[in-house]
Amino acid sequence: MRTRPYIFRTLSYIASHPLNRGRRAGAIGRFVRWQMGSRLLGQPCLLPMGGGGVLVARRGDSGATGNFYCGLHEYPDMLFVAHALRAGDLFLDIGSNVGSYTVLAARGRGARVVACEPVRSTFDRLRQNVGVNLVTDLVDARRVAVGEARGVVMMTTGLDTVNHVTTDAREGAAERVEVITLDDLAPAGEARLIKIDVEGFELNVLRGGRRVLGEPGLLGVVIELNGSGARYGVKDEEVDRELRRHGFVPCDYDPSSRRVRRLETFSTAGNTIYVRDGAALADRLRESEPIDVFGRSV
């Protein structure tokens, strides 16, 4: 009974995805091929994604398969990253999971990446994806959590994309992980973009990056705010205030016009893009070379 709603939701997502506009049949064909092939083969496969990268996928990998079905799973956030970065720029991928953003930045744009993923099994897959994309010279993959101060935390291990810092033994299996800060990760003045997806630990990450967040060369922060901070007694509004304190404001991005538009508040249905220097960023976005997504330049 679970399979049918999942299939309908996925097909609806594929059909409505902007990068599949005018190409829905091909996208649905990729979905069918993966559903059949993954069951027949019963082992990991290499799936292409936008920007010329590939991801090692297993059954149930919503992030990797989403990139295969649609080219870039998180639209327009991934296109914002692709359009804003240049070769040699430093991108901080905090909570990188298996590395969709890392591969896009390094393989698709030639950017340098520091990718942090604390859960051992997921980190192993991140390194695998860095290796198969031949970007080990550009990516510094670290099995660490990022927080307000150096130390140690416990991470859940059996929750796939929603593993998180925990102090509750009732949440099941957990592993001990080193914590470092944003300021530890980035040499002074080098970070250009940051992506943060840490299941409610966002405020802790930001508080450990006061130097980096204050640097004028940092163009933007892509961050997920969905109420997960409640498990630590943190409201999304506190994260928003911390970013605004450093001069960042919430925006959305239109990849077709290459423009950011200021929002009154953050999104609770996905990522929010926070930007500061609108003029410098606008020039970058406008002048960026298009990225190839399955034969379409965007």
C-alpha positions, 0 to 999 in steps of 0.5 A, a space after each residue: 500500500 505504501 508503494 502506490 502513493 510514493 509512485 504517484 507523489 514522485 511522478 507528480 514531482 517529476 511532471 511539475 519540475 521546471 527542468 522537465 518542462 517540455 521533456 516530461 516523457 524523457 524524465 518519466 522514462 528515466 524514472 521507469 528505467 531506474 525503478 525497473 533496473 534497480 530492482 533487477 540489478 540489486 546493486 548500486 549504479 552510476 546515475 548522471 546529473 546536471 552539470 556533467 556529474 554522476 552519483 552512485 545511487 542505491 534503491 531509496 536514494 531520493 537525492 541521487 535519483 531526484 537529480 537523475 529524474 530532473 537533472 538538478 533535484 533542488 530547483 532553483 537553489 542548485 542553479 543559484 549555486 551553479 550560476 554564482 560560483 566560478 572556477 577556483 571559488 571556495 564553496 562550503 557544503 555543510 551537511 553535504 550528505 552524498 554530495 549532490 551540491 559538492 559534485 555540482 560545484 566541483 565537477 560542474 563549475 571547477 570550484 573548490 569545496 570543503 564538504 562536511 558530512 558527519 555520519 560515517 556511512 554517508 561520508 563514505 558515499 560522499 567520498 565515493 561520489 567525489 572519486 567517481 567524478 574525478 574531483 578529489 583535487 578540488 574537494 576536501 571531504 571531512 567527516 565532522 559536524 559543524 557547530 558553535 565551538 570545537 568539541 564532540 557530539 553524538 549523531 543518529 545513524 539510521 535516519 538517512 537524510 534526516 540524521 541529526 545531532 542527538 542527546 536522546 538515547 531513545 532515538 536509537 543508534 548513534 555515533 560520536 563525531 568531532 565538531 569544528 566551526 565554520 571559521 575553522 573551515 575557511 581561510 580568511 576571505 576565501 569563502 564565496 558561498 555556503 550551503 547549510 542543511 543540518 536538520 535543526 543545528 543551523 543556528 549552532 553552525 552560524 554562531 561558529 562562523 562569525 568571522 566568515 559570515 562577516 567577510 565581504 567576499 561571502 556572497 550568499 548562504 543557502 539554508 534549510 529552515 523547516 522547524 527542525 531546530 525545535 528539537 534544540 529549543 531553537 526557532 527558525 526566526 532566530 536563525 533568520 535574525 542571525 543571518 540578518 545581523 550579518 547583513 543577509 536578507 532572504 531571497 528567491 532566485 529565478 534561473 531564467 532571468 538570473 535575478 534574485 528577488 528579496 522576500 519578506 521572510 524565509 521559506 519553510 518549504 525548502 531552502 532559502 537563499 540569503 544574499 548580501 551584496 546584491 550588485 556584485 552577485 547580480 553581475 556574477 549571475 548575469 555573466 555566468 556561463 550556462 550549465 548543461 542539464 541533460 542537453 539543455 543549457 540553463 
